[in-house]
Amino acid sequence: MSTITSTSTSHIRRHSLLRSIVLGGLIIGIADAIIYHWFVSSVLGGYPLISVFQFIASGVLGESAFAGGIATALLGVLFHYTISIVIAGVFIWFIGVLITSGDALSAIAYLPVKVILLENLIKLIPIIVATLSGAWIYKEKPI
């Protein structure tokens, strides 16, 4: 009887964790899309919103993403939310590890590190994809 209880509790815990990761990623993605992509890039920067999401897709597709219209913009949206959900998952996993280890100070110190890693991870994805595919997406090698 205890085996059934622990298995069902474990299943519920995993389902709750997955739901938290997806919900957190969607919240992060929506906030980022509104604040940064729409307000900062489109309203203040003057770039059309479709170009902003095509720019995200260009990390994988290269320059051809800008000629792809709404399809590549939607691909950029998909990449945007995928990255947000992965980052939420890493954050929730890491905080869980820190909480179980009892090191709350490290959890607080992790937040600025996460932001720095997030910014650099997004910049590294096109380089990793280009390296794995054997072809550089950029006209010249990125710094």
C-alpha positions in Angstrom: 0.0 0.0 0.0 2.8 2.4 0.8 4.4 1.7 -2.7 1.2 2.8 -4.4 1.0 5.9 -2.2 4.6 6.9 -2.8 4.3 6.3 -6.6 1.1 8.4 -6.9 2.6 11.1 -4.8 5.8 11.1 -6.9 3.6 11.3 -10.1 1.7 14.2 -8.6 4.9 16.0 -7.6 6.4 15.5 -11.1 3.2 16.8 -12.7 3.1 19.8 -10.4 6.8 20.5 -11.1 6.3 20.3 -14.9 3.3 22.6 -14.7 5.3 25.1 -12.6 8.1 25.1 -15.1 5.8 25.6 -18.1 3.7 28.2 -16.3 6.9 30.0 -15.2 8.3 29.9 -18.7 5.1 31.3 -20.2 5.0 34.1 -17.7 8.7 34.9 -18.4 8.1 34.7 -22.1 5.0 37.0 -22.1 6.7 39.6 -19.8 9.8 39.6 -22.0 7.8 39.8 -25.2 5.7 42.7 -23.9 8.4 44.7 -22.1 11.5 44.1 -24.2 10.4 42.9 -27.6 7.4 45.1 -28.0 8.0 48.2 -25.9 11.8 48.6 -26.0 12.5 47.2 -29.5 9.3 48.2 -31.3 8.0 51.3 -29.6 11.2 52.9 -28.4 13.6 51.3 -31.0 11.4 51.7 -34.0 11.8 48.1 -35.2 8.7 46.3 -36.5 7.7 43.5 -34.0 7.7 41.0 -36.8 11.4 41.8 -37.5 12.2 41.3 -33.8 10.9 37.8 -33.8 12.5 37.1 -37.2 15.8 38.2 -35.6 15.3 35.5 -33.0 14.7 32.9 -35.8 17.8 34.2 -37.6 19.8 32.6 -34.9 19.1 29.2 -36.6 18.0 30.2 -40.1 20.5 33.0 -40.7 19.7 36.0 -43.0 17.0 34.1 -44.8 14.8 34.5 -41.7 14.1 38.1 -42.6 12.7 37.1 -46.0 10.4 34.4 -44.5 7.6 36.7 -43.5 5.2 35.7 -40.8 6.3 32.0 -40.9 9.8 32.8 -39.6 8.4 35.3 -37.1 6.3 32.6 -35.7 9.3 30.3 -35.6 11.0 33.1 -33.6 8.1 33.2 -31.2 8.4 29.4 -30.8 12.2 29.7 -30.1 11.5 32.6 -27.7 9.0 30.6 -25.6 11.2 27.4 -25.8 14.1 29.3 -24.3 11.9 30.9 -21.6 10.6 27.5 -20.6 14.1 25.9 -20.5 15.4 28.8 -18.4 12.4 28.5 -16.0 13.2 24.8 -15.7 16.8 25.4 -14.9 15.9 28.0 -12.4 13.3 25.9 -10.6 15.6 22.9 -10.6 18.5 25.0 -9.2 16.4 26.6 -6.6 15.1 23.2 -5.6 18.7 22.0 -5.2 19.6 25.0 -3.1 16.5 24.7 -0.9 17.1 21.0 -0.2 20.8 21.8 0.6 19.6 24.6 3.0 21.8 27.3 1.4 19.4 30.2 0.9 22.2 32.8 0.5 23.4 30.9 -2.6 19.8 31.0 -4.0 19.8 34.8 -3.7 23.3 35.1 -5.2 22.2 32.9 -8.1 19.7 35.4 -9.5 22.2 37.9 -11.0 24.3 35.1 -12.3 21.2 33.6 -14.0 20.5 36.9 -15.8 24.1 37.1 -17.1 24.0 33.4 -18.1 20.7 33.9 -19.8 21.9 36.8 -21.9 25.0 34.9 -23.0 23.1 31.7 -23.6 20.8 33.4 -26.1 23.9 34.8 -27.9 25.6 31.4 -27.9 22.7 29.3 -29.4 23.3 30.4 -33.1 27.1 29.8 -32.7 26.5 26.3 -31.3 24.0 25.5 -34.0 26.4 26.7 -36.7 29.3 24.8 -35.3 27.3 21.6 -35.0 26.0 21.9 -38.5 29.5 22.7 -39.9 28.6 26.0 -41.5 28.7 29.5 -40.1 25.4 31.4 -40.2 27.1 34.8 -40.1 29.0 36.4 -42.9 32.0 36.7 -40.6 32.9 34.7 -37.5 31.2 36.2 -34.4 33.4 37.6 -31.6 
